[in-house]
Amino acid sequence: MSVYLGNEGEVELQRVETGRGLRSELSPSDVNVARKRFSVDFALGALITGDLITIATDDGSTLELVSGHSYPDWTGYVHIDEVGGIRLYSTFALALAGGFTNSLALVAPSATKQIKITTRTDLFKCVAQVKSFDMTTSRELVQTTSLSQEFQSQYEAGLISGQGRMSCFWEHQTGTSETLEFSVYLARLVLRLQQGARFRGKFYIYKNEQNNSSVWYECDCIVSSVQVSVEPGEAIVTEVDFVTTGLITLRENSSLGYILQEDSNKILLEGNQSGALLQEEAE
């Protein structure tokens, strides 16, 4: 019999597509070429620094926004300043750091264009400064007597729901890490009205990928509340409450990031770390 300590626990977070695009006009006056900065109607509160987005024109014409990019759409990372101004970056780490130097050069459009901005699914990133977390799953019984036979068989076993809480040390100086998220993202996420507060989480009870013995919950979640506790002389702590949506899985072994070809070579799944096998490694 083994006893496990919580030292190997970990939370990973994935920024996900919302399914709803944000529409706006992009006029020449909205782009400050000298400052490599532009604005749209909804940026403040709708987009969050570090979001992976696609900007596309409604009519399929050339976007005319990123210098040297002559396509109808562009995909990359954003940094949102205090007044909703947007700078574009090629990587997540550069977007977190912000600043003029590493932002992409812009051009002003030749005429006003109708554009759509869509947030995209990104890679899983470790949530830093997590002090503890808990996950509760429960089965809710459904009254099926008034349902048809088809729906009775679907719901007679009940519905699985989940909720949880993360306790994190507050951190808003996010630095330049490609692999870390901080609790400030969840605090901003709960305030985002137009695109919602959804994320995908992996909640590791025990993580040891080298020995192929990890155990974790994986599910889609919605942030329901964020509480920040500030006391003199004490570390600032953030309590993040969330509820799950859709399927909850309790998974084991390593979280693979590749698929296997017929010749046994591996292919990295871009934007997806859950992994799949086309063929068993040993038959």
C-alpha positions in Angstrom: 0.0 0.0 0.0 1.3 3.4 -0.9 0.6 6.8 0.6 0.8 9.8 -1.7 1.6 13.4 -0.7 0.2 16.4 -2.4 3.7 17.5 -3.4 3.2 16.1 -6.9 -0.2 17.9 -7.5 -0.4 20.3 -10.3 -3.0 22.3 -12.3 -2.7 22.9 -16.1 -5.0 25.4 -17.9 -5.8 25.8 -21.6 -7.3 28.9 -23.1 -10.1 27.7 -25.3 -12.1 29.0 -28.2 -15.3 30.7 -27.2 -17.3 29.9 -30.4 -18.3 33.6 -30.6 -16.4 36.0 -32.7 -16.2 39.7 -31.9 -17.0 42.0 -34.8 -15.8 45.6 -35.3 -14.8 48.2 -37.8 -11.1 48.7 -38.5 -10.5 52.2 -40.0 -7.2 53.9 -40.9 -7.5 56.1 -37.9 -7.7 53.1 -35.5 -4.1 52.1 -36.3 -1.1 54.0 -34.9 1.7 52.8 -37.1 4.4 54.7 -35.2 3.4 53.1 -31.9 2.6 49.7 -33.4 -0.7 49.8 -31.7 -4.4 49.7 -32.8 -7.8 49.7 -31.2 -11.3 48.2 -31.8 -14.6 48.8 -30.1 -14.6 45.9 -27.6 -11.0 45.0 -26.7 -11.0 46.1 -23.1 -12.7 43.3 -21.1 -13.4 41.1 -24.1 -9.8 40.1 -24.9 -7.1 39.2 -22.3 -3.4 39.6 -22.6 -1.9 36.4 -24.0 -4.9 35.3 -25.9 -4.3 33.5 -29.2 -6.6 35.1 -31.7 -7.4 35.2 -35.4 -8.3 38.5 -37.0 -10.1 38.2 -40.3 -11.9 40.4 -42.8 -15.6 39.7 -43.3 -15.4 40.0 -47.1 -12.2 37.9 -47.6 -10.1 40.9 -48.7 -6.6 41.5 -47.5 -6.5 42.3 -43.8 -4.0 45.2 -44.2 -2.9 45.4 -40.6 0.3 43.4 -40.0 3.3 44.7 -42.0 4.3 42.2 -44.7 1.2 40.0 -44.2 -1.0 40.0 -47.3 -3.7 37.5 -46.4 -7.4 37.8 -45.3 -6.6 36.7 -41.8 -3.8 36.7 -39.2 -3.3 34.5 -36.2 -1.1 35.3 -33.2 -1.0 36.7 -29.6 -2.2 40.0 -28.2 -1.3 42.3 -25.4 -4.1 44.6 -24.1 -3.1 47.8 -22.3 -5.0 49.7 -19.7 -7.2 51.5 -22.1 -7.9 48.7 -24.5 -5.1 49.3 -27.0 -3.8 46.2 -28.8 -0.3 45.2 -29.8 0.4 41.9 -31.7 3.1 39.4 -31.0 4.4 36.2 -32.5 4.6 34.2 -29.2 2.8 33.9 -25.9 5.8 34.9 -23.9 6.3 38.1 -25.9 2.6 39.0 -25.5 2.8 38.6 -21.7 5.8 40.9 -21.5 4.3 43.5 -23.8 6.2 46.5 -24.8 7.1 48.3 -28.1 10.3 46.5 -29.1 9.0 43.0 -29.7 5.5 43.9 -31.0 4.8 43.4 -34.7 5.0 46.3 -37.1 1.6 47.5 -38.4 0.3 49.2 -41.5 -2.9 51.3 -41.7 -5.6 49.9 -43.9 -6.4 51.7 -47.1 -10.1 51.9 -46.2 -12.4 51.0 -43.4 -12.8 47.2 -43.1 -15.3 45.0 -41.2 -13.3 42.5 -39.2 -14.0 39.6 -36.9 -11.7 38.6 -34.0 -11.9 35.1 -32.6 -10.1 33.6 -29.7 -8.4 30.3 -30.4 -7.5 27.2 -28.4 -3.9 27.3 -27.1 -1.6 24.7 -25.5 -2.0 23.6 -21.8 0.1 25.7 -19.5 0.9 25.1 -15.8 -0.8 27.4 -13.4 1.9 28.9 -11.2 1.8 29.8 -7.5 -1.0 27.2 -6.8 -1.1 26.6 -3.0 -3.8 23.9 -3.1 -6.9 22.8 -5.1 -9.8 20.5 -4.6 -12.2 18.8 -7.0 -15.7 17.5 -6.1 -17.7 15.3 -8.5 -21.3 14.3 -7.8 -24.1 12.3 -9.4 -27.5 14.0 -9.6 -30.5 11.7 -10.1 -33.0 12.8 -12.7 -36.7 12.1 -12.5 -37.4 10.2 -15.8 -40.9 8.9 -15.4 -42.3 11.6 -17.7 -39.6 11.1 -20.4 -39.8 8.9 -23.4 -38.0 5.6 -23.4 -35.1 7.0 -25.4 -34.4 9.8 -22.9 -35.1 7.5 -19.9 -32.2 5.2 -21.0 -30.0 8.3 -21.4 -30.6 9.9 -18.0 -31.8 7.2 -15.7 -28.3 6.7 -14.3 -28.1 10.4 -13.4 -26.0 13.3 -14.4 -22.4 13.9 -13.3 -21.5 17.4 -12.2 -18.3 18.8 -10.7 -17.0 21.8 -8.9 -13.8 22.8 -7.3 -11.6 25.5 -5.9 -8.0 26.6 -6.4 -6.1 28.6 -3.8 -3.2 30.5 -5.4 -0.7 33.1 -4.3 -1.4 36.3 -6.2 0.8 37.1 -9.1 0.3 39.7 -11.8 3.8 40.3 -13.0 3.5 37.5 -15.5 7.0 37.8 -17.0 7.9 36.0 -20.2 7.3 32.3 -19.6 5.9 30.3 -22.5 4.6 27.6 -20.2 3.1 29.4 -17.2 -0.3 31.0 -16.4 -1.0 33.0 -13.3 -4.0 33.5 -11.1 -4.5 37.0 -12.5 -5.7 35.4 -15.8 -8.6 33.7 -13.9 -9.4 37.0 -12.2 -9.7 38.7 -15.5 -11.5 35.7 -17.1 -14.4 35.9 -14.6 -14.9 39.6 -15.6 -15.1 38.8 -19.3 -18.7 39.3 -20.3 -18.8 39.0 -24.1 -16.9 35.7 -24.5 -17.5 34.1 -21.1 -15.2 32.6 -18.5 -14.6 29.1 -19.8 -11.3 27.2 -19.7 -10.1 23.6 -19.9 -8.3 22.2 -17.0 -6.1 19.3 -16.0 -6.1 18.8 -12.2 -3.2 16.4 -11.4 -3.7 14.5 -8.2 -0.2 13.0 -8.8 2.0 13.8 -11.7 5.0 11.6 -12.7 5.3 11.4 -16.4 8.7 9.8 -16.3 7.3 6.7 -14.6 4.1 6.8 -16.6 2.0 7.0 -13.4 0.1 10.3 -13.5 -3.5 10.6 -12.4 -5.6 13.6 -13.2 -9.1 15.0 -13.8 -9.7 16.6 -17.1 -12.7 18.7 -17.9 -14.1 22.0 -19.2 -14.7 24.6 -16.5 -16.3 28.0 -16.0 -14.9 30.4 -13.4 -17.8 31.2 -11.0 -16.0 33.5 -8.5 -12.6 34.9 -7.6 -11.8 36.1 -4.1 -8.7 38.0 -3.3 -7.6 38.1 0.4 -5.2 40.9 1.4 -3.8 41.1 5.0 -0.9 43.2 6.2 2.2 41.1 6.6 0.6 38.1 4.9 0.9 36.8 1.3 -1.9 37.8 -0.9 -4.0 34.8 -1.7 -6.6 34.2 -4.5 -9.4 31.7 -4.1 -10.8 30.7 -7.5 -14.1 28.8 -7.6 -15.2 26.9 -10.7 -17.9 24.6 -12.0 -17.4 21.9 -14.7 -19.3 21.7 -17.9 -19.7 18.6 -20.1 -17.7 15.4 -19.6 -15.5 14.9 -16.6 -12.8 12.2 -17.0 -10.4 10.7 -14.4 -7.3 9.7 -16.5 -4.2 7.8 -15.7 -0.6 7.4 -17.0 1.2 10.0 -19.0 -0.5 12.8 -20.9 0.9 12.1 -24.4 1.5 14.8 -26.9 1.9 12.8 -30.0 0.3 10.2 -32.3 2.1 7.2 -33.7 2.4 6.6 -37.4 2.6 3.2 -39.1 6.4 3.4 -39.2 6.4 4.1 -35.4 7.5 7.8 -35.8 5.8 10.3 -33.6 3.8 13.4 -34.7 3.3 16.3 -32.3 -0.3 17.3 -32.0 -0.2 21.1 -32.3 -2.6 22.7 -29.8 -3.5 19.4 -28.2 -1.6 17.7 -25.5 -4.0 14.9 -24.7 -2.5 12.6 -27.4 -3.8 9.7 -29.4 -2.4 6.5 -30.9 -3.0 5.4 -34.5 -1.3 2.1 -33.8 -0.3 0.3 -30.7 3.5 0.5 -30.0 3.7 -3.3 -29.5 1.3 -5.7 -31.1 
